[in-house]
Amino acid sequence: MHNSARVKVGIIGSGFEADIHAESFRLMPQEAEVVAVASPTP
C-alpha cells in the first residue's frame, strides 16, 4: 500500500535517542515530517 501523504511525527524528549530519530526522519522527507518536539527539560 502506497500513500503519497507524509506522516506527521511528534518527538517526545530531546536527548540522544531523539537525535537519532530526528535524523532518521530527516533522511526520508517524502514519508515523514517532524512537526513537534516536546521536552520536560528546558
CHARMM-style PDB file with segment names, atoms N, HN, CA, C and O in Angstrom:
ATOM      1  N   MET     1       0.844  -1.176   0.000  1.00  0.00      PROA
ATOM      2  CA  MET     1       0.000   0.000   0.000  1.00  0.00      PROA
ATOM      3  C   MET     1       0.887   1.236   0.000  1.00  0.00      PROA
ATOM      4  O   MET     1       1.786   1.360   0.832  1.00  0.00      PROA
ATOM      5  N   HSD     2       0.638   2.141  -0.921  1.00  0.00      PROA
ATOM      6  HN  HSD     2      -0.093   2.040  -1.597  1.00  0.00      PROA
ATOM      7  CA  HSD     2       1.434   3.360  -1.018  1.00  0.00      PROA
ATOM      8  C   HSD     2       0.515   4.568  -0.892  1.00  0.00      PROA
ATOM      9  O   HSD     2      -0.486   4.685  -1.599  1.00  0.00      PROA
ATOM     10  N   ASN     3       0.868   5.445   0.007  1.00  0.00      PROA
ATOM     11  HN  ASN     3       1.681   5.350   0.582  1.00  0.00      PROA
ATOM     12  CA  ASN     3       0.102   6.668   0.220  1.00  0.00      PROA
ATOM     13  C   ASN     3       1.050   7.839   0.015  1.00  0.00      PROA
ATOM     14  O   ASN     3       2.139   7.855   0.589  1.00  0.00      PROA
ATOM     15  N   SER     4       0.662   8.810  -0.787  1.00  0.00      PROA
ATOM     16  HN  SER     4      -0.223   8.797  -1.253  1.00  0.00      PROA
ATOM     17  CA  SER     4       1.552   9.931  -1.077  1.00  0.00      PROA
ATOM     18  C   SER     4       1.625  10.955   0.049  1.00  0.00      PROA
ATOM     19  O   SER     4       2.497  11.824   0.027  1.00  0.00      PROA
ATOM     20  N   ALA     5       0.733  10.874   1.031  1.00  0.00      PROA
ATOM     21  HN  ALA     5       0.024  10.169   1.048  1.00  0.00      PROA
ATOM     22  CA  ALA     5       0.746  11.828   2.138  1.00  0.00      PROA
ATOM     23  C   ALA     5       1.852  11.482   3.135  1.00  0.00      PROA
ATOM     24  O   ALA     5       2.094  10.312   3.431  1.00  0.00      PROA
ATOM     25  N   ARG     6       2.511  12.507   3.641  1.00  0.00      PROA
ATOM     26  HN  ARG     6       2.315  13.457   3.400  1.00  0.00      PROA
ATOM     27  CA  ARG     6       3.555  12.288   4.645  1.00  0.00      PROA
ATOM     28  C   ARG     6       2.939  12.075   6.016  1.00  0.00      PROA
ATOM     29  O   ARG     6       1.892  12.635   6.339  1.00  0.00      PROA
ATOM     30  N   VAL     7       3.601  11.263   6.810  1.00  0.00      PROA
ATOM     31  HN  VAL     7       4.452  10.808   6.549  1.00  0.00      PROA
ATOM     32  CA  VAL     7       3.208  11.048   8.195  1.00  0.00      PROA
ATOM     33  C   VAL     7       3.754  12.211   9.008  1.00  0.00      PROA
ATOM     34  O   VAL     7       4.927  12.561   8.876  1.00  0.00      PROA
ATOM     35  N   LYS     8       2.930  12.803   9.833  1.00  0.00      PROA
ATOM     36  HN  LYS     8       1.977  12.518   9.940  1.00  0.00      PROA
ATOM     37  CA  LYS     8       3.375  13.879  10.722  1.00  0.00      PROA
ATOM     38  C   LYS     8       3.792  13.254  12.042  1.00  0.00      PROA
ATOM     39  O   LYS     8       3.049  12.471  12.634  1.00  0.00      PROA
ATOM     40  N   VAL     9       4.993  13.609  12.497  1.00  0.00      PROA
ATOM     41  HN  VAL     9       5.597  14.245  12.016  1.00  0.00      PROA
ATOM     42  CA  VAL     9       5.603  12.963  13.653  1.00  0.00      PROA
ATOM     43  C   VAL     9       5.854  13.981  14.753  1.00  0.00      PROA
ATOM     44  O   VAL     9       6.264  15.111  14.487  1.00  0.00      PROA
ATOM     45  N   GLY    10       5.606  13.571  15.986  1.00  0.00      PROA
ATOM     46  HN  GLY    10       5.273  12.653  16.202  1.00  0.00      PROA
ATOM     47  CA  GLY    10       5.983  14.349  17.157  1.00  0.00      PROA
ATOM     48  C   GLY    10       6.998  13.554  17.956  1.00  0.00      PROA
ATOM     49  O   GLY    10       6.813  12.355  18.168  1.00  0.00      PROA
ATOM     50  N   ILE    11       8.054  14.192  18.397  1.00  0.00      PROA
ATOM     51  HN  ILE    11       8.203  15.166  18.224  1.00  0.00      PROA
ATOM     52  CA  ILE    11       9.098  13.528  19.178  1.00  0.00      PROA
ATOM     53  C   ILE    11       8.993  14.015  20.618  1.00  0.00      PROA
ATOM     54  O   ILE    11       9.003  15.218  20.881  1.00  0.00      PROA
ATOM     55  N   ILE    12       8.893  13.072  21.543  1.00  0.00      PROA
ATOM     56  HN  ILE    12       8.886  12.095  21.330  1.00  0.00      PROA
ATOM     57  CA  ILE    12       8.848  13.406  22.967  1.00  0.00      PROA
ATOM     58  C   ILE    12      10.221  13.127  23.553  1.00  0.00      PROA
ATOM     59  O   ILE    12      10.712  11.999  23.505  1.00  0.00      PROA
ATOM     60  N   GLY    13      10.833  14.162  24.105  1.00  0.00      PROA
ATOM     61  HN  GLY    13      10.434  15.078  24.145  1.00  0.00      PROA
ATOM     62  CA  GLY    13      12.196  14.064  24.615  1.00  0.00      PROA
ATOM     63  C   GLY    13      13.137  14.733  23.634  1.00  0.00      PROA
ATOM     64  O   GLY    13      12.827  14.861  22.450  1.00  0.00      PROA
ATOM     65  N   SER    14      14.288  15.158  24.129  1.00  0.00      PROA
ATOM     66  HN  SER    14      14.541  15.054  25.091  1.00  0.00      PROA
ATOM     67  CA  SER    14      15.234  15.837  23.243  1.00  0.00      PROA
ATOM     68  C   SER    14      16.663  15.372  23.478  1.00  0.00      PROA
ATOM     69  O   SER    14      17.618  16.093  23.187  1.00  0.00      PROA
ATOM     70  N   GLY    15      16.799  14.177  24.001  1.00  0.00      PROA
ATOM     71  HN  GLY    15      16.023  13.592  24.238  1.00  0.00      PROA
ATOM     72  CA  GLY    15      18.131  13.639  24.265  1.00  0.00      PROA
ATOM     73  C   GLY    15      18.688  12.859  23.090  1.00  0.00      PROA
ATOM     74  O   GLY    15      18.273  13.045  21.946  1.00  0.00      PROA
ATOM     75  N   PHE    16      19.633  11.986  23.391  1.00  0.00      PROA
ATOM     76  HN  PHE    16      19.970  11.835  24.321  1.00  0.00      PROA
ATOM     77  CA  PHE    16      20.353  11.218  22.385  1.00  0.00      PROA
ATOM     78  C   PHE    16      19.421  10.430  21.468  1.00  0.00      PROA
ATOM     79  O   PHE    16      19.574  10.470  20.248  1.00  0.00      PROA
ATOM     80  N   GLU    17      18.466   9.720  22.043  1.00  0.00      PROA
ATOM     81  HN  GLU    17      18.342   9.687  23.034  1.00  0.00      PROA
ATOM     82  CA  GLU    17      17.531   8.906  21.246  1.00  0.00      PROA
ATOM     83  C   GLU    17      16.719   9.796  20.298  1.00  0.00      PROA
ATOM     84  O   GLU    17      16.489   9.424  19.147  1.00  0.00      PROA
ATOM     85  N   ALA    18      16.292  10.948  20.767  1.00  0.00      PROA
ATOM     86  HN  ALA    18      16.479  11.250  21.702  1.00  0.00      PROA
ATOM     87  CA  ALA    18      15.523  11.864  19.924  1.00  0.00      PROA
ATOM     88  C   ALA    18      16.358  12.334  18.741  1.00  0.00      PROA
ATOM     89  O   ALA    18      15.836  12.480  17.636  1.00  0.00      PROA
ATOM     90  N   ASP    19      17.640  12.572  18.958  1.00  0.00      PROA
ATOM     91  HN  ASP    19      18.064  12.453  19.856  1.00  0.00      PROA
ATOM     92  CA  ASP    19      18.531  12.978  17.867  1.00  0.00      PROA
ATOM     93  C   ASP    19      18.598  11.903  16.793  1.00  0.00      PROA
ATOM     94  O   ASP    19      18.568  12.207  15.600  1.00  0.00      PROA
ATOM     95  N   ILE    20      18.687  10.656  17.212  1.00  0.00      PROA
ATOM     96  HN  ILE    20      18.711  10.409  18.181  1.00  0.00      PROA
ATOM     97  CA  ILE    20      18.745   9.542  16.260  1.00  0.00      PROA
ATOM     98  C   ILE    20      17.449   9.465  15.455  1.00  0.00      PROA
ATOM     99  O   ILE    20      17.481   9.311  14.234  1.00  0.00      PROA
ATOM    100  N   HSD    21      16.314   9.572  16.139  1.00  0.00      PROA
ATOM    101  HN  HSD    21      16.288   9.697  17.130  1.00  0.00      PROA
ATOM    102  CA  HSD    21      15.036   9.508  15.438  1.00  0.00      PROA
ATOM    103  C   HSD    21      14.866  10.702  14.494  1.00  0.00      PROA
ATOM    104  O   HSD    21      14.414  10.531  13.362  1.00  0.00      PROA
ATOM    105  N   ALA    22      15.217  11.890  14.940  1.00  0.00      PROA
ATOM    106  HN  ALA    22      15.583  12.030  15.860  1.00  0.00      PROA
ATOM    107  CA  ALA    22      15.086  13.081  14.099  1.00  0.00      PROA
ATOM    108  C   ALA    22      15.930  12.943  12.835  1.00  0.00      PROA
ATOM    109  O   ALA    22      15.483  13.317  11.751  1.00  0.00      PROA
ATOM    110  N   GLU    23      17.126  12.419  12.960  1.00  0.00      PROA
ATOM    111  HN  GLU    23      17.489  12.114  13.841  1.00  0.00      PROA
ATOM    112  CA  GLU    23      17.986  12.216  11.790  1.00  0.00      PROA
ATOM    113  C   GLU    23      17.361  11.209  10.831  1.00  0.00      PROA
ATOM    114  O   GLU    23      17.417  11.390   9.615  1.00  0.00      PROA
ATOM    115  N   SER    24      16.771  10.157  11.370  1.00  0.00      PROA
ATOM    116  HN  SER    24      16.726  10.010  12.358  1.00  0.00      PROA
ATOM    117  CA  SER    24      16.104   9.162  10.521  1.00  0.00      PROA
ATOM    118  C   SER    24      14.967   9.801   9.731  1.00  0.00      PROA
ATOM    119  O   SER    24      14.825   9.547   8.534  1.00  0.00      PROA
ATOM    120  N   PHE    25      14.161  10.622  10.385  1.00  0.00      PROA
ATOM    121  HN  PHE    25      14.277  10.828  11.357  1.00  0.00      PROA
ATOM    122  CA  PHE    25      13.061  11.288   9.687  1.00  0.00      PROA
ATOM    123  C   PHE    25      13.584  12.295   8.667  1.00  0.00      PROA
ATOM    124  O   PHE    25      12.968  12.483   7.618  1.00  0.00      PROA
ATOM    125  N   ARG    26      14.706  12.941   8.956  1.00  0.00      PROA
ATOM    126  HN  ARG    26      15.206  12.789   9.808  1.00  0.00      PROA
ATOM    127  CA  ARG    26      15.296  13.896   8.015  1.00  0.00      PROA
ATOM    128  C   ARG    26      15.719  13.202   6.726  1.00  0.00      PROA
ATOM    129  O   ARG    26      15.664  13.796   5.649  1.00  0.00      PROA
ATOM    130  N   LEU    27      16.138  11.956   6.835  1.00  0.00      PROA
ATOM    131  HN  LEU    27      16.182  11.474   7.710  1.00  0.00      PROA
ATOM    132  CA  LEU    27      16.602  11.209   5.669  1.00  0.00      PROA
ATOM    133  C   LEU    27      15.467  10.721   4.771  1.00  0.00      PROA
ATOM    134  O   LEU    27      15.725  10.249   3.664  1.00  0.00      PROA
ATOM    135  N   MET    28      14.236  10.825   5.219  1.00  0.00      PROA
ATOM    136  HN  MET    28      14.027  11.208   6.118  1.00  0.00      PROA
ATOM    137  CA  MET    28      13.098  10.396   4.393  1.00  0.00      PROA
ATOM    138  C   MET    28      12.007  11.467   4.355  1.00  0.00      PROA
ATOM    139  O   MET    28      10.905  11.246   4.856  1.00  0.00      PROA
ATOM    140  N   PRO    29      12.309  12.628   3.763  1.00  0.00      PROA
ATOM    141  CA  PRO    29      11.362  13.744   3.783  1.00  0.00      PROA
ATOM    142  C   PRO    29      10.063  13.485   3.012  1.00  0.00      PROA
ATOM    143  O   PRO    29       9.059  14.146   3.277  1.00  0.00      PROA
ATOM    144  N   GLN    30      10.060  12.546   2.071  1.00  0.00      PROA
ATOM    145  HN  GLN    30      10.876  12.010   1.856  1.00  0.00      PROA
ATOM    146  CA  GLN    30       8.826  12.246   1.344  1.00  0.00      PROA
ATOM    147  C   GLN    30       7.850  11.433   2.192  1.00  0.00      PROA
ATOM    148  O   GLN    30       6.648  11.441   1.925  1.00  0.00      PROA
ATOM    149  N   GLU    31       8.352  10.732   3.211  1.00  0.00      PROA
ATOM    150  HN  GLU    31       9.328  10.725   3.428  1.00  0.00      PROA
ATOM    151  CA  GLU    31       7.494   9.868   4.018  1.00  0.00      PROA
ATOM    152  C   GLU    31       7.086  10.461   5.362  1.00  0.00      PROA
ATOM    153  O   GLU    31       5.989  10.184   5.848  1.00  0.00      PROA
ATOM    154  N   ALA    32       7.955  11.277   5.973  1.00  0.00      PROA
ATOM    155  HN  ALA    32       8.846  11.502   5.578  1.00  0.00      PROA
ATOM    156  CA  ALA    32       7.674  11.749   7.330  1.00  0.00      PROA
ATOM    157  C   ALA    32       8.107  13.198   7.507  1.00  0.00      PROA
ATOM    158  O   ALA    32       9.066  13.662   6.891  1.00  0.00      PROA
ATOM    159  N   GLU    33       7.374  13.897   8.365  1.00  0.00      PROA
ATOM    160  HN  GLU    33       6.594  13.520   8.866  1.00  0.00      PROA
ATOM    161  CA  GLU    33       7.686  15.292   8.689  1.00  0.00      PROA
ATOM    162  C   GLU    33       7.578  15.471  10.199  1.00  0.00      PROA
ATOM    163  O   GLU    33       6.529  15.204  10.786  1.00  0.00      PROA
ATOM    164  N   VAL    34       8.654  15.920  10.820  1.00  0.00      PROA
ATOM    165  HN  VAL    34       9.506  16.136  10.343  1.00  0.00      PROA
ATOM    166  CA  VAL    34       8.620  16.200  12.258  1.00  0.00      PROA
ATOM    167  C   VAL    34       7.922  17.547  12.429  1.00  0.00      PROA
ATOM    168  O   VAL    34       8.385  18.569  11.921  1.00  0.00      PROA
ATOM    169  N   VAL    35       6.809  17.533  13.146  1.00  0.00      PROA
ATOM    170  HN  VAL    35       6.433  16.703  13.559  1.00  0.00      PROA
ATOM    171  CA  VAL    35       6.023  18.760  13.323  1.00  0.00      PROA
ATOM    172  C   VAL    35       6.067  19.293  14.746  1.00  0.00      PROA
ATOM    173  O   VAL    35       5.660  20.427  14.997  1.00  0.00      PROA
ATOM    174  N   ALA    36       6.563  18.475  15.692  1.00  0.00      PROA
ATOM    175  HN  ALA    36       6.894  17.553  15.488  1.00  0.00      PROA
ATOM    176  CA  ALA    36       6.621  18.921  17.082  1.00  0.00      PROA
ATOM    177  C   ALA    36       7.682  18.141  17.844  1.00  0.00      PROA
ATOM    178  O   ALA    36       7.930  16.964  17.581  1.00  0.00      PROA
ATOM    179  N   VAL    37       8.299  18.834  18.795  1.00  0.00      PROA
ATOM    180  HN  VAL    37       8.097  19.790  19.008  1.00  0.00      PROA
ATOM    181  CA  VAL    37       9.237  18.203  19.724  1.00  0.00      PROA
ATOM    182  C   VAL    37       8.896  18.735  21.108  1.00  0.00      PROA
ATOM    183  O   VAL    37       8.741  19.941  21.296  1.00  0.00      PROA
ATOM    184  N   ALA    38       8.779  17.832  22.072  1.00  0.00      PROA
ATOM    185  HN  ALA    38       8.905  16.852  21.919  1.00  0.00      PROA
ATOM    186  CA  ALA    38       8.470  18.231  23.446  1.00  0.00      PROA
ATOM    187  C   ALA    38       9.524  17.651  24.374  1.00  0.00      PROA
ATOM    188  O   ALA    38       9.946  16.506  24.213  1.00  0.00      PROA
ATOM    189  N   SER    39       9.942  18.450  25.344  1.00  0.00      PROA
ATOM    190  HN  SER    39       9.599  19.380  25.475  1.00  0.00      PROA
ATOM    191  CA  SER    39      10.943  18.006  26.300  1.00  0.00      PROA
ATOM    192  C   SER    39      10.575  18.515  27.689  1.00  0.00      PROA
ATOM    193  O   SER    39      10.143  19.658  27.837  1.00  0.00      PROA
ATOM    194  N   PRO    40      10.743  17.675  28.703  1.00  0.00      PROA
ATOM    195  CA  PRO    40      10.450  18.127  30.061  1.00  0.00      PROA
ATOM    196  C   PRO    40      11.521  19.061  30.623  1.00  0.00      PROA
ATOM    197  O   PRO    40      11.299  19.726  31.635  1.00  0.00      PROA
ATOM    198  N   THR    41      12.679  19.111  29.968  1.00  0.00      PROA
ATOM    199  HN  THR    41      12.859  18.571  29.146  1.00  0.00      PROA
ATOM    200  CA  THR    41      13.755  19.989  30.431  1.00  0.00      PROA
ATOM    201  C   THR    41      13.921  21.147  29.454  1.00  0.00      PROA
ATOM    202  O   THR    41      13.788  20.955  28.246  1.00  0.00      PROA
ATOM    203  N   PRO    42      14.207  22.338  29.957  1.00  0.00      PROA
ATOM    204  CA  PRO    42      14.377  23.500  29.071  1.00  0.00      PROA
ATOM    205  C   PRO    42      15.643  23.430  28.241  1.00  0.00      PROA
ATOM    206  OT1 PRO    42      15.916  24.336  27.454  1.00  0.00      PROA
TER     207      PRO     42
END
